């Protein structure tokens, strides 16, 4: 397992542990996204095909929006308890 993959796995586990408790933090989500981007860049470099900027940014924006929605949902659920 590459260092980038290990970092991604660790960041994902941190986020997974925080979600059920309603403790999801912006820092943990940012760490997860950065790790995911590093893995994507590593995979792109290994395959020899450069990742195009606009597509990568679009996917990153989609991922951020998805995690932001999860964070908002967790905040709503925590406030409703």
VOFI-849114 format. One record per residue (C-alpha): x, y, z. Coordinates in steps of 0.1 Angstrom, whole numbers, padded with zeros to 4 digits, always signed. Layout:
BEGIN
XYZ...
//
This chain:
BEGIN
+0000+0000+0000+0014+0034-0009+0018+0062+0016-0009+0081-0002-0033+0052+0001-0024+0046+0037-0031+0083+0045-0064+0082+0026-0075+0050+0045-0066+0066+0078-0084+0099+0070-0115+0079+0059-0115+0059+0091-0114+0092+0112-0143+0106+0093-0163+0073+0096-0158+0073+0133-0169+0109+0137-0201+0107+0116-0222+0085+0139-0213+0106+0169-0221+0139+0152-0185+0150+0157-0175+0154+0120-0151+0183+0118-0141+0205+0089-0105+0196+0095-0111+0159+0092-0131+0164+0060-0103+0186+0046-0077+0160+0055-0098+0133+0038-0102+0154+0006-0065+0162+0005-0056+0126+0009-0080+0116-0019-0066+0142-0042-0031+0129-0035-0041+0094-0043-0058+0106-0076-0026+0124-0085-0005+0094-0077-0027+0071-0098-0027+0096-0126+0011+0099-0126+0015+0061-0125-0008+0056-0154+0011+0082-0175-0021+0102-0182-0021+0137-0168-0053+0146-0150-0069+0175-0166-0073+0205-0143-0110+0213-0149-0122+0177-0145-0102+0171-0114-0115+0204-0099-0151+0195-0108-0148+0161-0091-0132+0178-0061-0160+0203-0060-0186+0175-0061-0168+0156-0034-0166+0187-0012-0203+0194-0018-0212+0158-0008-0192+0160+0024-0206+0195+0032-0241+0180+0029-0232+0152+0052-0218+0177+0077-0250+0198+0075-0272+0167+0079-0252+0156+0110-0255+0191+0125-0292+0191+0119-0295+0156+0135-0274+0167+0165-0295+0199+0170-0327+0178+0169-0316+0155+0198
//
